Amino acid sequence: MHLSMNFEPVHIIGAGLAGSEAAWQVAQAGVPVILHEMRPEKLTDAHHTGNCAELVCSNSFRSDDHEHNAVGVLHQEMRQAGGLIISAADRCQVPAGSALAVDRDEFSAAITETLRSHPLITIAHGEVSTWPPSDWSSVIIATGPLTSELLAKEILQRTGEDALSFFDAIAPIVYSDSIDMDVAWRQSRYDKPGPSGDTDAYINCPMDEATYRAFVEALNEGPKTEFKEWEGTPYFEGCLPIEVMAQRGEETLRFGPLKPVGLTDPHNPQVKPYAIVQLRQDNKLGTLWNIVGFQTKLKHGAQTDIFRMIPGLQNARFARLGGIHRNTFLNSPRLLDEQLRLKAETRLRFAGQITGVEGYVESAAMGLVAGRLAAAERLGIPAAPPPSTTAHGALISHITGGHLTSGSGSFQPMNVNFGLFPELDKPVARPPGKRLRGAERARLRKRALSQRALEAFDEWAAASVSQLEPASS
């Protein structure tokens, strides 16, 4: 890495996952960064600290399986590029079966310390409430789903587009010593081992049919928070409040977060539970557990009453109750080019959830790409985004226009998934003398897509590393 203050700094607005990753990538290329963060001077409805990359919803980065899961592929690509977020997640992980989950406080503290100690990164606290001044010749806006109202209005005015919005909900967290383990038990679904080899990463609370139906009725009847000016804003399908799912049908939850498959109650192994509520470890000490899939807009008093109907949580004490906030994102296919630049003003890039990706990992990935592209531009080096055969490239293709081929007619947020990847040039080869069933064929196809993605991303990352000469992390 060439430590140089001869370049004008890249200004990055927002020190969430995307902004923190972008700052790291730019600075590692030898280009100075000014990272603007309004917290702790001005907090949001969801944040509680002034730390960088504070996690406000789940503590999970989802599947870490890089052979058969698109999220796992994205994890691995970020590792290949020396990503800050994935490196910190690996260091701060807590048991979560085959998922990668972190101790959220340790994670954000590690990110903050790493950025503060970098000689080319300056963290400037205070809200950027106006359009970036013209003398900021390179800017990455990574303000995320909780973009301040003043800056959001500026963005809307400058882009001339109506931003789309949806609700994003937060799951409650329970103290572990208040969970009744005479009722609940530890087990991962299908006993699938996680990165540390654990097969008991989740706490499971069983429901019989009568308890389940009473629970669903309580969810439907419980008082909900009203949003007034937010009414009419659609929910993101990947993060639906628990009561919204319940309203879609009495059995909906049993085929969603409360599905009872792959688990056996050791307290009563002869009886299959009608539904199962799972909790996932939220900190390294194992003292905090979040209720998986229980994002909610129920009022706080109703939450404690209704969630204590769950067997094993009848005496639960809550470290945090659920909440809900509005998420805002750009009409990126119309506004951004493949370099994540604003077409109407190319000194500005956008990164993270505001671009229309959904999820922690996806947000950080867009920060990684935006940071590398901004650094290359500052250094006068030609650089292209990752190819669409990679997980990073597939996301960029989606948010810069790839969705249009689906005929959906409107742009919506998207998690990374294999449906965004271009098809393989050749069909999956059948092993000699073996007939492939549908599930096995799909598994081999995912493995082939993953292998192709990682090889292509490795070439892209190696080329940009060779050009930008970043330091090792």
N, C-alpha and C positions, 0 to 999 in steps of 0.2 A: 504494500500500500504506500502510495506517495502522500505524505501528510503535507497538504498545500493549502495556504490561505490566499493564494493568488487568484483563485476562482471566486466569482460572486457566489454567495450561498444559494442553495435551494431552500425555499421557504415551504415548510410543511405545516398545514393547519389541522390540528387534531392529533393527539397522542394516544389514540386507541390502538387496536391491533394493527390496522392498516398503516396508520401514520408512524407508529413505532417501527414496524418492519421497513417501511420506505426510508425512514431516517437512517436506519442501520445500513441498508444497502447503498444509499448515496454516500454516506460517510466512509464505508469500507472501500469505496472506489476512489477515495482521496479528495472528495468534494465536500466543502463545509456545509453544514445544515443549521438552520434555525427552526426549531420545532416549537410551534405555538400551541399552547394548551390553556384553555380558560379555567380549568379546575386547578387548585381548590378555590380560587377567587370566586368562581361561579360554578355551582354544582348543578347537576341535572336531577330529574325526578328519580332516576335509577341508580346513579353513582353515589358512593359514600366516601370516597377518598380522592386525593389529588394524584394518585399514582398513575403511571402510564399503563396502558393495556389492562385496565381493571375489567374483570369479567362481571357482567351484571345479570346474566340469565343463568344458564347451566355452567357447570365447570368441566363439561365434556367436549373434547374435540372429535368425538365420534370414532368410528372404526379405524383401527391402525393396521388393518389387513391390506397390504399393498399388492397382493396378488389377485384378490377377488372383489375389492371394494374401491370405488372411485375416490372416496374420501381418503382411504389409505394410500392411494396413488399420489394424491395431492400432498399428503404428509411427506412421502418419500421424495417427491420432487423438491419440496422445500428444504429437506435435509441436503439434497445434492447441491443446492444453491447456497448453503451456509445460512439458512434462514434463522433470524433471531427468535421469532415466536416459537417455532417448532423445537429449537434447541432448548429454550427455557421450559417448554412443556415436557420434554423428555427428562429434564433434570428435576422437575417439580411434580412428577406424576404420582398419582395415588391409584390403588387397585380399582379396576373398572372392567374386569373381564377382558374381552377383546378390544375394548375401546381405549382411547387415550384420554384420561381425565387428570386434572391437576388440583393441587392445593392452591386455591385462587389467590390467597394473600401472599403466599411465598412466590407464586408465579409473577404477579404484578410488581412485587418488590424487586425481584431479580431483573425484570425488564427495565425498571426505572433506574436501578443502580448501573446496569450495563450502559444505558444511554447517557446517563449523567457523567460517567467516567470516560466516555469517548472524547478524545481531544478535538474532534471536528464537529461535535454536536453541542449546540447551545439550546437549552430549554427555556423558552420565554413564556412566563405565565401571564395570562390575561386574555380576555375575549377579543377575537378578531371579528368585529361586528359589521365591517364594511367590505366592499369589494377590494381584493388585494391591490395595493397601489401599483401604479405603472412601473415604478422602478424595481419591483420584484419581478425579475425577468424570467424566473422559473419557479412555479408554485405547484404543489400537490395539495388538493383539498381532500382531506380524509376525515371529515367531521362525523361520519357515521350516521346511525339512525336517530341520534339525538342532537342533530345540528341545531345550534341556537336559533331562536326565532328571527333575530335581526339578520344573521347571515343567510338563513334560508330564504328570507324575503329578497335579499340582494341577488341570490342565485336565480330565483324565479324571475326577477325583473330582467336580469341580464340574459338569461337563456330564452326568454319568451315562450317557455313551455310550462304547462301545468305539471308539477311533480306529482307522482302517484304516491299514495300512502296506504299503510295497513297497520293494524295493531300488532304489537309484539308483546308477549306476556312472560312473566317471571314466575318460576316455580318456588314453592316454600321449602325451607330447610328445617330439619328436625335435629334436636340434640340426641346423640346415640344412646345415652344412658336413660332416656325416657321411652325407648322402644322395648316392648315386651317380647323378649326372645323365647319365652315359653310358648308363644304363639307364632312368632315370625322365625325365619331361618335364613342362613347364608347359603347362597348358591347362584352361580351364573347360569343363564339359560343354556340348556343342552350340555352343561358342564364344560363349556368352551373356555379354554385357558386364555388368559390375557397376556400382555407383553412380559409380565413377571412370572408367568406360569400359574397364576392363581385361577381357581375354578369356583371361587365363592365370593366374587366381588360385589354381589348385590344382596341386600336384605329384602326378603319376600314376605308379604303379608297376604294370607289367603282369605278369600270370601266365598261363603256358600251362596246359593241362588237368592235366598231371602235377603241376606245382607246386601248383596249386590243391587238388587232391585230397590231396596230402601235407600241405598246410597245414591243411585241414579235419580230417584225421585227428589231427594234432598238437594242435589245439584241443580235440578230443574227449577225448584221452588225457592232456592236461596237468593237473598238480595244481592244484586250486582251493582258495580260502580257504573254510573252514567257519565257520558263523555260530552254531552251537549254538542259543541261545534265539531267534535270528531265523529258524530253519528254518520253512518253511511260509508265510513272507511272500511274496506274489506280486510279480512284476516288473511295472514299468510298461512297457506294450507299445511306447511311443515311445522307450524308452531301454534296450533289452535288451543285456545283455553279449554280446560277440561269440561266446563259446563256447556260450551258450544258443541263439543263432540257429543255430549250426552243428549243434547236437543235434537241431534240428527237421527236418533233412533235408540231404543232401549238396549240394543245389543252392540252398538257402535264401539263402546269402550272395550268390550271383550275381544274385539278384533283389532284394537289399537294398543294403547299403553297398558291395559289390564289383561292382555291375552294370557291364558293359563298354560300355554304349551311349553315343553322343554324343562319343566320344573316339577319336583316331587316333594311334597310336604313330609319331612321326616317325623313330625309329631303325629301324623295320621296318614301313612303311606298308602293305605288301601283306598282312600277317598281322594278323588281328583277334585281340586278346588274349581269352583265355577268361574272365578276371576282371581287375578293376583296383582296386587300393587307392589311395585318395586321401588327401592330406594338405592341411590348410588352415593358412594363416599364422596364428600365434598372438600375435605382437608386431609393433610397427611397424618395428623394425629388420630384421625378416624372418629372425632367427636361430633362432626357435622355430617348429615346425610340429606341429600335433596330427593324429593319425591318425583320420580321420573315421569315426565309427561303431564305434570300437574300445573302447568301454567294456568293462571286464573285471573278473572276480574271479579270474583266474589268479594264482597266486603269483608274486612278483616275479622269481625266478630263471627260471621257465618263460616269463615274458613276454619277457625279452631273447632267449632261445633261439628261441622260436617266431616272434616278430615279425621276427627277422633272417633268417627263411626267405623273406621277401618280397623279390623282386628289386628292387634299388635301396636296400634297407635292410639289406643283408648286413653292413655295417659301422656300423650306426646306433648313435649314443650318445644316451641318453635323459636329458632334463632332468627328466622326471617319469614314473614308471610308473603304470599304471592302478590304480584302487582301487574300493571299493564301500562304500556306507553305506545305512542304512535311512532311508526317507522316511516321515514321519507326517503325516496330515491328518485333519481333522474330518469327521464325518458332517454336512456343512454344510446339506443340505436340511432336516434335522430341527432343527438348532441355530441357524441364522442367518436373519435376515429380509433383505429386499431392500436394506436400508441397511447390510448386513454386520455388524449388531449381534447379539450373543448374545440370543436371545429371552428367556431367563430372567434376564438382567441387562444391560439395554440401555446402560449406561454403557460397556460393552466392545464394541469392534469387532475383527474379525479381518481380516487382509490377507495376500496372498501365497500361497505354496504350501500353507501350512497350511489354507487354505480349500478346497483340492481343484482348483486350477488347476495346470497343468503347464507349465514353461518360464520362462525369464528374463523375457521380455516380458510374458507373462500375469501373472506375479507382481508386476512393477512396475506393471502396469495396475491391479491390485486395490489396490495402495498409493495410486495416484493418486486413485481413486474414494473410498477410505476416508478419505484426507486431506481431500478437498474436502467430503465429507459431514460429517466431524467438525468442520471449521472453520465450516461453515454452522450447524451445531447450536450451537456455542459462541457464535456471533454472533447467534443467535436468528432466523436466516433460514431459511424453508422451503426444502428442497432435495430433489430426487428423484434417483435414480440415472439414468444415461444410458438412453435407450430401447433396447429389445431389438433394434432394427434396426441398432444400432451394434455394433462388435466388443466394446467394453467391456461394453455392456448384455447382449449375447448370453452372455458368460462369466458375468455375475452371474445371469442367468436360469438357466443350467445349474447353478451351484453352490447356488442357493437353491430348486431343485426342478424345473427344466426337464427333467432326465434322466428323471423319472418317466414322462413321456409315451412314452418309448421301450420301456417294459416290461422293462427290463434287470433290475430287481429289486434292484440294489445300486449304490451311488454309487461311481464311479471317477474318478480325475483326468482332466482333459481339456485338450489344447492347443486354442487357438482354431482354428476351421475353419468353412467356409461352411455346414456341416450344422447349426450352432447358430443360424444366422440365420433369422428368419421368411421365408417365401416372398414373392416379389414380388407386388404386387397385380395386375399384368398380366404376361402372358408376354412374353418378349423379342421385340421387333418384328423381323420379317424384312425386310432391305433390299429395296427394290423390284427385282423381276426376278431375285432371287437365292434359291437354295434352300440352306438351312442344313444342314450336316452336323452330326453329334453333337458332335464336338470343338469346332467353331466356335460352336455353340449354347451349349455349356457355358462357353466363354470369354466370350461376350457376356453370359451370365447372371451370371458372376462380376463382370464390369465394372459391370453394373447394380447388383448388391448392394453393391459397393464404393462406387459413387457415392452411393447412397442412404444408406449408413452414414456417409460423411464429411460429407454435408450435414446429417444429423440430429445428428451429434456436434458439428459446428461450432455449430449452434444451441444445444445444451446447454452447451458450453464457453463460448460468448459470453455466455449468460445468467448463468452462475455467475461469470464474470470481471466482468461488469457489476455484480453484487451484491457480490462479495467484494473487488473492486478489487485484484487481485494486481499486484505489480511485474513489469516485464518481466524475463526471464531473460537 
